[in-house]
């Protein structure tokens, strides 16, 4: 129970408070006093319910010293910045391959282009395999522990190497290597800073989908005749650049975020934009095993639909990013989030009350 002195100080603070928002929150809480009575008794038995929550860490810690007290740490500290640049290259190659398969008919030039870029991709992939093997070797030889979360992330990076672009330290997952920032502490402050820096550039990049759509839908023949070339490859590469930017931003933010599942949920449109080319690509690989032309035709049609769906999502994403700049939209959106969080809080409190009643009933028997 709150001591009289503390209660008196709280009452005094409330009397001196002129913040209408805070007073409204206090009023809503006091109005639920009877409903929360069981929690008052519960908190006396379990004082942990009265402990203050951990404050948000909005500080920025960059260019920090990473651990170098053993060979494994020293290797990861030195290798990670190089893998950023290699992973950016792998992301560019992935974008070129994944975004050059939206054609409705076979194109020899595209086929040769894909074959060469795929060969480069797999050649570089062995560097990641060597890196992974070396990490395991150093950890075992020097009896060093690898952070489980980062180890799993590195396994996924073997499947899709661009994930290695922004890595946590192999032994200290609180440290993440970010370009221009070096080794930085992964916290909410760093994530918010990166969001601000990516906000405007991503709007302009998403805007690039407009000329692509206009040319594809209205002026393809005219522009193609004027430039005396097939625009298919050029338009694909523009979309590859857009896709690469979305993937780069997502991988960076996902790697820095400490609440990765929540980040994925909040940015599901970006996830779909990134994944759609993979679905089309898997479909195209399957087509290699199919001999009948009718099925091949259906496959290309499906790929075309998937690419159009991605274009639509990028277009929608562009408008959403524009809306988030408007204060009125932000206020309404954030108010909805506040209401949702309040409902979730009340649901959790109801669960605690139910638990209290169950425990009380058990003690009574």
N, C-alpha and C positions, 0 to 999 in steps of 0.2 A: 504494500500500500504506500502511496506517496506521502512523504513526511509533510507535516503542517507547514514547515518553513518553505519547502519547495513548492507546495500548493499555493501558498501566499504569494510567492514570487511570480508564479505562473499567472495568477489572477491579476496581479499588478501589471504584468506585461500585456495582458489582454485589454485591460482598461486603458493603457497608453497606446494601444495599437489603432492606427487609422487606415490600415490596409483593407479595403473592402473585400478583396479576393480571399485573403486569409481569414477574415471574420466570417465570411460565408462558409468556408470549409469547416471552421470551428462550430458554427451553428448546425451544419448538417451532421457533424459528429455527435454533438450534444443531443440532438434530436433522436439519435439511435442509442441513447444511454441504456434504456431498459433492455433493448435487444442484445446489448453487449454486456449486460450484467454477469452472465456466466463466464465471460472472458476475464472479468475482474478477479473472480475467484480462482480461475484457472491460472492466471499469471502469478498469483501468490504461491501456488504450488510449483509452478515452473517459471522461475524468474527470467529464463531465456527469452520469454515472450516480451519482456520489457527492455531488452537490450537494444541499443540504438543500431540502426542498420549502417553498413559501411558507406561512407560518403563516396560520391562519384569522383574519380580521378581525372580531372580535366587538364592536368599539367602536361607539358611537352618535354620529353627527355629524348634528345637526339644526339648523334655522334658520340654514343657511349662506348666505353671499353667493354669488349666482350671477353668471356673467359678464355684464357690461353694457358691454363695451368696443367694441361696434358696434351699429348699429340692429337687426340680426337678433336678437342676444342680448338686447337690451333689450326688444324686442317679446315674445319668447318668455317671458322672465322675468315680465313683467307680465300676459301673456295666460293663461298656464297655470293660475293659481289660479281665474280666472273660468271656464275651460273645465271645471274640476272640477265646479262647481255645475251648469253647463249639461249636462254629461255625466251627472250623477246624475239630472237631469230626464229626459234621453233614455232612461236605463236604466229609470226608472219607467214611461215611456210604452211602451217595448219590452215590459216585463213585463206591462202591462195588455193590450196587443194579443196577445202570444204566448200568454197564459194565459186568454184568453177565447174560445178556439176549440175547446174540448173538448166541445161540446154534441153531442147525438145528433140534434138537430133544429134547424131554422132559428128564430132569435129576432130579431125586428125591433129590439128595444131594443139587443141586442148588436151587430147589424149597424150601427146608427146610431152606437153608441159607438165601434166600431172605425174607422168612417169618419172621425169627428171627431178621434180621437186620431192616426190616420194622417196627417191633414192637418196637425196640429200638428207631428208628427214631421218631415215633409218640409219644412215651413217652417223649422224650426230647423236642419235638415240643411244648408241653404244657408250658414249661419254657418260650418260646418266647411269647406265648399268655399271660402268667402272666406278663411278662415284659412290654408288650404293654399296658395291662390294667392298670398296676401300673403307667406308664408314664401319661396316660390320667387322672388317679385319682389325681396324684400330681399336674398336670397342672391346673386341675379344682379347686381343694381344695385351692391352694395357688395363684390362679389367675395369672398363668404364661403362657407366650406365647411360643408355640412350633414352631421352624423353619419349614416353610411349606415344603421346599425341603426335609429335613431330615425326616419329618413326613411321606411323601409319600414313601420315601425309606424304612422306617421301615414297612410300609404296605406290600411292595413287599417282605421284609424279612420274613414276616409271610408265604408267599407262598413258598419261598425258603430260609430257615433260614441261609445258608452259606453267604448270602449277608450281614448279620449282622457282619461278620468277621472284617471288617474295617469300622468303623462308624464315621460320623461327629458328633460333639456335638449337642445335641438335641436343644440347644438354641443359639449356636454360630457355624454356619456351616463353618467358616473359620478354625476351629480346627478339625483335624482328628486324630484318634488314630491309630498308626502304631506300630506293634511289634518291640521291641528294641529301638524305637524312642520315645515312649510315645505319649503324645498329641503334635502334630506338626501343624505348619501352612500349610494349603493346598495351594501350589503354584507351579509354573513351576520348581523351583529349587528342591523341594522334588520329583516331578515326574521324573525328569531327573536322580536324584540320585538313585531312585529305579530301573529305567530302566537299569542303568549301573550294579547294583548289581544282577539283574536277567538275564542279557544277557548270560553269559557263562553257569550258571547252567541250563537254559532252553534249551540250545543247547545240552548238555549232556543228559538231560531227553528226549528230542525229539529223540535223537539218539537211545534210547531204543526200538523204534519201529522197527528198522532193524532186531535184532535177533527174534523178534516176527514174522515178515513177513517171514523170512528165515525158521523158524521152521514150521510155518503154511503151507507154500507153498511147501517146499521141504523135510523136515526131520521130519515131525510130527510123523509118525509111528516109525521111528528109535529111536527118543528121548523118545517117550512114552514107547517103549519096554525096552529101557535101564533103564529108571527110574521106570519101572513097575507101572505106574500110568497113569490116563487120564490127558492129559495136558490142557484140555479145561479150567478148572477152574484156573489153574496157569497162563495161557496166558491172561485170562480175568482180573486177578488181576494185572498183569503187565500193561495192558492197562488202568486199573482203576487208577493206580498210575500216569501214564502219563496224563490221563484226569484230575485228581485232581490237578496236577501241573499247567496245562494250566488254569484251572478254578481259582485256587488260585491266579496266577499272574494276570489274567484278573480282578477279583473282586478287588484286591488290587489297581491296576492301575486305574480302573474305578472309584473307590471310592475316590482316591486322586485327579484325574483329575478335573479341573474346566470346561473343555470343553468336557463333556462326550460324546456327540453325535459325535464330531470329532474323539474322541478316538475310538469309535465303528467303524466308517467308515474306519479309518486307519488300524484297526486290525480285519477286517471282517473274515479273515481265522480262527482266534482264536475263533471268535463267532460261526462260523459254526461247528468247532471241538467240542465246548462245547455243542451246541444245538442238534447235531445229535443223541446222546444217548437218549435225551428226546423224540425225534420223535419216535425212536424205542420202548421206554418204553410206550408211549401213545398207540402205535399200539398193544403192548402186553396186555395192560389193556383191549383194545377193544376186543382182542381175547377171553377173558374170557366170553364175552357175545355171542360168536359165537359158534354154535354147530357143524357145518359141517366141517369135517376133511380137505376137499380140501381148504377151506378158511384159516384154521389154517396153512396148509402147505404153502400157499401163504404168510401168515403173517410172518412166520419164514424166508421165502426166502427174503422178503422185509427187515426184520431186519438184515439179513446177508449182504445184499447189502449196507445198511446204515453204518454198521460197517466197511465194506471194504472201503467205501467212506471216512470214518473218518480216517482210517489208511493211505489212500493215501494223505489226507490233512496234517496229521501230518508229513508224509514223505516230502511233499512239503514245509511245514513250517520249517522243519529242514534245508533243503537246502537254503531256503530264509534267515534264521538266519545266516548261514555260509557265504552267500554272503554279508550280511550287514557288516561283519567284514572286507571284502576286501576294501581298500581305493578307488580303481577305480570304483567299483560298487556304493559305497556311493556317490562319486562325481557325477556320472551320474544321480543317483536317486535324489540327492538334487538339481542338476541343472534343472531337469524336474520340481521339485516342485517350484523352483524360477520362471521358465518360466510360470508355471500355475498361480502362485500368481500375476505375472505381468499382465497376461491377465485379471485376475479377477479385478485387480486395474483399468486397462483401461476401462473395462466394467462399473465399478462403476462410474468412472469419466464421461463416456458418459451418464450415467443415470442422473448425477448431471447437466450436460450441458443441457440435454433435459428438466429437471425440471426448470432450469433457463430460458430457452426460453419460456416455458409455462407460468411461472409467469410474465415474461416480456410482453408477449402478453396480458395477463389479465390486466396488469396495463395500457397498451396502449389503451384498449377499454373503 
